[in-house]
Amino acid sequence: MNSDRANYRNQAAQRVLSVLNAFSGRMDPVSPGELGTALGMSKNMIHRALTLLEEEGLIMRAATGGGYRLGPRVLGFLPGEDDQDDDVNAICRPYMKMLADLTDESVFLGIIVGRNRVVIDKIEGVGRRVAHNQKGLAVPLHVSKASRVLLAYLSDQEIETYLHNARPLAEYADLFASSATETLDDVWGDVRAIRAQGYISWVSIHQYGGAYIAFPVLDAEDRPHAVISVGGPRERFTQDIIAQMLPQMNAIMAELCTRSRLLPAALPMLPEKKAA
C-alpha cells in the first residue's frame, strides 16, 4: 500500500512538472486544452496541475482569459534574482548598465505615474552629457518621443481618451521646442512607428542637442512597464552609430523583456482634465 501511494505521488509530481515544462520558451498564453492534447493528459489531470502551479505563483491566468502563462515566482529561479528583485527598477538596472557600457552614453528609466512619464533611475554617460537632473522629471505621455513609447503600448481607446483630455502640445514648447509645431497626427505617427519597430530614435533640433533611442519594457500582455532611453551628444552618438549598435541593444532589451514579461504591468493612468 505504501509502495502504491509513493508511486501515485511520483506520477502526480511528474505530471505537474510536465505541465510546467510545457510553458518553457512560451510567452503566449497556453490553454488547458492545448496542454491536454500536447501531454496526453485528461482534463482533470491538467486542472489539478494548473491549480497547484497557480497557487505556487509559477503560472498565472492570462489577462485575456482562457489561458495561462508563466508567473512571477519563476523570476526566483533566474540567476542573480532574489525575493526583493520583483519590481521593474530592480529588474531593469542590470540591463541599463549593459546599455551604458555598450554606448558610453546616458541611460534613463521612466515609468507611468498618473498621466506622465517620470524618470526614476539613470546612469550618466561619459564626457559631455545631453541631460542633467532628469530623475523625478515628469513629462506628459504625449509630449516627447520617449514618453510616447509608454503611450504606444496602451490601447487605441486609452490613447484616444487620454489625447482628448490632454493639454495642447503647444503649451509645452518652452520645455520641448518640437512641441511648438507638432500635432496629434505626429503623436499617432510615432505610436504607429514604435509599435511597428519596437523602438524609436530621434535627434534633438537644438544646435548642441543629442541623439536618442528609446525602447519599451513590456509585460506578457504587451502593456508598458517602463521605457528605457539612451542619449548622447550628436557629435559622437550619431544616427549611424545608433544603427550600428541597434542589434546589440535589441539583444539586451530582448533579454530584459524575458524577465519583465513575468510581472504584470501597473494599471494605466486616468485621463487628464483640460483647464476650464
C-alpha positions as CSV (number, residue, x, y, z in Angstrom):
1,M,0.0,0.0,0.0
2,N,2.8,2.4,0.9
3,S,4.6,1.5,-2.3
4,D,1.4,2.2,-4.3
5,R,0.9,5.5,-2.6
6,A,4.5,6.5,-3.3
7,N,4.1,5.5,-7.0
8,Y,1.0,7.6,-7.2
9,R,2.7,10.6,-5.7
10,N,5.6,10.3,-8.0
11,Q,3.3,10.1,-11.0
12,A,1.4,13.1,-9.8
13,A,4.6,15.1,-9.3
14,Q,5.8,14.1,-12.8
15,R,2.6,15.3,-14.3
16,V,2.9,18.7,-12.6
17,L,6.5,19.0,-13.8
18,S,5.5,18.1,-17.3
19,V,2.8,20.8,-17.3
20,L,5.2,23.4,-16.0
21,N,7.8,22.3,-18.6
22,A,5.3,22.9,-21.3
23,F,5.4,26.6,-20.6
24,S,9.2,26.7,-21.3
25,G,10.1,29.2,-24.0
26,R,6.4,30.3,-24.4
27,M,5.3,33.9,-23.9
28,D,1.9,33.5,-25.5
29,P,-0.9,32.1,-23.3
30,V,-1.4,28.3,-23.2
31,S,-4.9,26.9,-22.8
32,P,-5.7,23.8,-20.7
33,G,-7.0,22.1,-23.9
34,E,-3.6,22.7,-25.6
35,L,-1.8,21.2,-22.7
36,G,-4.0,18.2,-22.5
37,T,-3.5,17.5,-26.2
38,A,0.3,18.0,-26.1
39,L,0.8,16.0,-23.0
40,G,-1.8,13.3,-23.4
41,M,-3.4,14.1,-20.0
42,S,-7.0,14.1,-19.0
43,K,-8.9,17.4,-18.3
44,N,-8.8,16.6,-14.5
45,M,-5.1,15.9,-14.5
46,I,-4.4,19.2,-16.3
47,H,-6.8,21.1,-13.9
48,R,-5.1,19.7,-10.8
49,A,-1.6,20.5,-12.1
50,L,-2.6,24.1,-13.2
51,T,-4.3,24.7,-9.8
52,L,-1.2,23.7,-7.9
53,L,1.2,25.7,-10.1
54,E,-1.1,28.8,-9.9
55,E,-1.2,28.6,-6.1
56,E,2.6,28.5,-6.0
57,G,2.9,31.5,-8.3
58,L,4.7,29.6,-11.0
59,I,1.9,30.3,-13.5
60,M,-0.8,32.9,-13.8
61,R,-4.0,33.4,-15.8
62,A,-3.6,35.5,-18.9
63,A,-5.4,38.8,-18.8
64,T,-7.2,38.0,-22.0
65,G,-8.7,34.9,-20.3
66,G,-8.8,31.3,-21.3
67,G,-5.1,30.5,-20.9
68,Y,-2.1,30.6,-18.6
69,R,1.4,31.9,-18.8
70,L,4.5,31.7,-16.6
71,G,4.1,33.6,-13.3
72,P,6.3,36.0,-11.3
73,R,7.8,33.4,-9.0
74,V,9.7,31.9,-11.9
75,L,12.0,35.0,-11.5
76,G,13.3,33.4,-8.4
77,F,14.9,30.6,-10.5
78,L,16.8,33.1,-12.7
79,P,20.5,33.8,-12.0
80,G,21.1,37.0,-10.0
81,E,17.5,37.3,-8.8
82,D,16.2,37.2,-5.2
83,D,12.9,37.9,-3.4
84,Q,13.5,41.6,-3.5
85,D,14.0,41.8,-7.3
86,D,10.3,41.7,-8.2
87,D,10.0,45.4,-9.2
88,V,10.7,46.9,-12.6
89,N,13.5,49.2,-11.3
90,A,15.5,46.3,-9.9
91,I,15.0,44.1,-13.0
92,C,15.9,46.9,-15.4
93,R,19.0,48.2,-13.6
94,P,21.5,45.5,-14.9
95,Y,20.3,45.9,-18.4
96,M,20.6,49.7,-18.2
97,K,24.2,49.1,-17.1
98,M,24.7,46.9,-20.2
99,L,23.4,49.6,-22.5
100,A,25.6,52.2,-20.7
101,D,28.7,50.0,-21.1
102,L,27.9,49.4,-24.8
103,T,27.3,53.0,-25.7
104,D,29.2,55.1,-23.1
105,E,26.1,57.3,-23.1
106,S,23.4,58.2,-20.6
107,V,20.6,55.8,-19.9
108,F,17.2,56.7,-18.4
109,L,14.4,54.6,-17.0
110,G,10.9,56.1,-17.0
111,I,7.5,54.8,-15.8
112,I,3.9,55.9,-16.0
113,V,2.9,58.0,-12.9
114,G,-0.6,59.4,-13.3
115,R,-0.6,60.9,-16.8
116,N,3.1,61.4,-17.1
117,R,6.4,59.7,-17.8
118,V,8.6,60.0,-14.7
119,V,12.3,59.3,-14.7
120,I,13.0,57.0,-11.7
121,D,16.6,55.9,-12.5
122,K,19.5,57.0,-14.6
123,I,23.1,56.2,-15.5
124,E,25.2,59.2,-16.6
125,G,27.3,59.0,-19.7
126,V,31.0,59.9,-20.1
127,G,32.1,63.4,-21.0
128,R,29.5,65.9,-22.3
129,R,26.0,64.7,-21.5
130,V,22.7,65.5,-23.1
131,A,20.7,65.8,-19.9
132,H,21.2,66.6,-16.2
133,N,19.0,66.2,-13.1
134,Q,16.3,64.3,-15.0
135,K,15.5,61.9,-12.1
136,G,12.0,62.7,-10.9
137,L,11.2,64.8,-14.0
138,A,7.5,64.3,-15.1
139,V,6.7,64.7,-18.8
140,P,3.1,64.1,-20.2
141,L,2.7,61.0,-22.2
142,H,2.0,62.8,-25.5
143,V,5.0,65.1,-25.1
144,S,8.4,63.9,-26.3
145,K,9.1,60.7,-28.1
146,A,10.4,58.9,-25.0
147,S,7.0,59.4,-23.3
148,R,5.2,58.2,-26.5
149,V,6.9,54.8,-26.1
150,L,4.8,54.3,-23.0
151,L,1.7,55.8,-24.7
152,A,2.1,53.5,-27.7
153,Y,1.5,50.3,-25.7
154,L,-1.8,51.4,-24.2
155,S,-4.9,50.5,-26.2
156,D,-6.1,52.8,-29.0
157,Q,-9.2,53.6,-26.9
158,E,-7.0,54.6,-23.9
159,I,-4.8,56.8,-26.2
160,E,-7.8,58.5,-27.7
161,T,-9.3,59.2,-24.3
162,Y,-6.0,60.5,-23.0
163,L,-5.4,62.7,-26.0
164,H,-9.0,64.1,-25.9
165,N,-8.4,65.3,-22.3
166,A,-4.7,66.3,-22.7
167,R,-3.4,69.8,-22.8
168,P,-2.4,71.1,-26.3
169,L,1.2,70.3,-27.3
170,A,2.0,73.9,-27.9
171,E,1.7,74.6,-24.2
172,Y,4.9,72.5,-23.7
173,A,7.0,74.4,-26.3
174,D,9.1,76.1,-23.6
175,L,10.3,72.6,-22.4
176,F,10.3,70.8,-25.7
177,A,10.8,73.0,-28.7
178,S,9.4,70.4,-31.1
179,S,6.0,70.7,-29.4
180,A,5.5,74.1,-31.0
181,T,5.0,72.6,-34.4
182,E,3.8,69.0,-33.6
183,T,0.2,67.9,-33.9
184,L,-1.8,64.9,-32.7
185,D,-1.2,63.4,-36.1
186,D,2.5,63.4,-35.2
187,V,1.7,61.7,-31.9
188,W,-0.2,58.9,-33.7
189,G,2.6,58.6,-36.3
190,D,5.1,58.0,-33.5
191,V,2.7,55.5,-31.9
192,R,2.4,53.5,-35.1
193,A,6.2,53.6,-35.7
194,I,7.0,52.5,-32.2
195,R,4.5,49.6,-32.4
196,A,5.9,48.5,-35.8
197,Q,9.6,48.5,-35.0
198,G,9.7,48.2,-31.2
199,Y,11.7,51.4,-30.6
200,I,12.1,55.0,-31.7
201,S,15.1,57.1,-32.4
202,W,15.4,60.8,-33.0
203,V,17.7,63.8,-33.0
204,S,17.2,67.0,-31.0
205,I,16.5,70.1,-33.0
206,H,18.8,72.2,-30.8
207,Q,22.2,73.1,-32.2
208,Y,24.1,71.4,-29.4
209,G,21.4,68.7,-28.7
210,G,21.7,65.0,-28.7
211,A,20.6,61.8,-30.5
212,Y,18.4,59.3,-28.7
213,I,16.8,55.9,-28.9
214,A,14.1,54.5,-26.6
215,F,12.7,51.0,-26.0
216,P,9.6,49.7,-24.2
217,V,9.8,47.4,-21.3
218,L,6.6,45.3,-21.6
219,D,4.7,42.7,-19.7
220,A,3.3,39.5,-21.1
221,E,0.2,41.3,-22.5
222,D,2.4,43.9,-24.2
223,R,1.4,46.5,-21.6
224,P,4.1,49.1,-20.6
225,H,6.1,48.7,-17.5
226,A,8.6,51.3,-18.4
227,V,10.7,53.0,-21.2
228,I,14.5,52.9,-21.3
229,S,16.1,55.6,-23.4
230,V,19.7,56.1,-24.3
231,G,21.0,59.5,-25.3
232,G,24.3,61.3,-26.1
233,P,25.6,64.4,-27.8
234,R,25.0,64.1,-31.5
235,E,28.6,64.8,-32.4
236,R,29.5,61.4,-31.0
237,F,26.2,59.5,-30.7
238,T,25.1,59.8,-34.3
239,Q,22.2,58.1,-36.0
240,D,24.8,55.9,-37.9
241,I,26.3,54.8,-34.6
242,I,22.8,54.1,-33.2
243,A,22.1,52.0,-36.3
244,Q,25.4,50.0,-35.9
245,M,24.7,49.3,-32.2
246,L,21.0,48.6,-32.7
247,P,21.3,44.8,-33.0
248,Q,23.2,44.7,-29.7
249,M,20.8,47.0,-28.0
250,N,17.9,44.9,-29.3
251,A,19.5,41.8,-27.9
252,I,19.9,43.4,-24.4
253,M,16.3,44.6,-24.5
254,A,15.1,41.1,-25.6
255,E,16.8,39.5,-22.6
256,L,15.3,42.1,-20.3
257,C,11.8,41.5,-21.6
258,T,12.0,37.8,-20.9
259,R,12.1,38.9,-17.2
260,S,9.8,41.9,-17.4
261,R,7.1,39.7,-19.1
262,L,6.8,37.6,-15.9
263,L,5.4,40.6,-14.0
264,P,2.0,42.3,-14.8
265,A,2.2,46.0,-15.6
266,A,0.5,48.6,-13.4
267,L,-2.9,49.9,-14.4
268,P,-2.9,52.8,-16.9
269,M,-3.3,56.4,-15.9
270,L,-6.5,58.3,-15.5
271,P,-7.4,60.9,-18.2
272,E,-6.2,64.4,-17.7
273,K,-8.8,67.1,-17.3
274,K,-8.4,70.1,-19.5
275,A,-8.4,73.5,-17.9
276,A,-11.8,75.2,-18.0
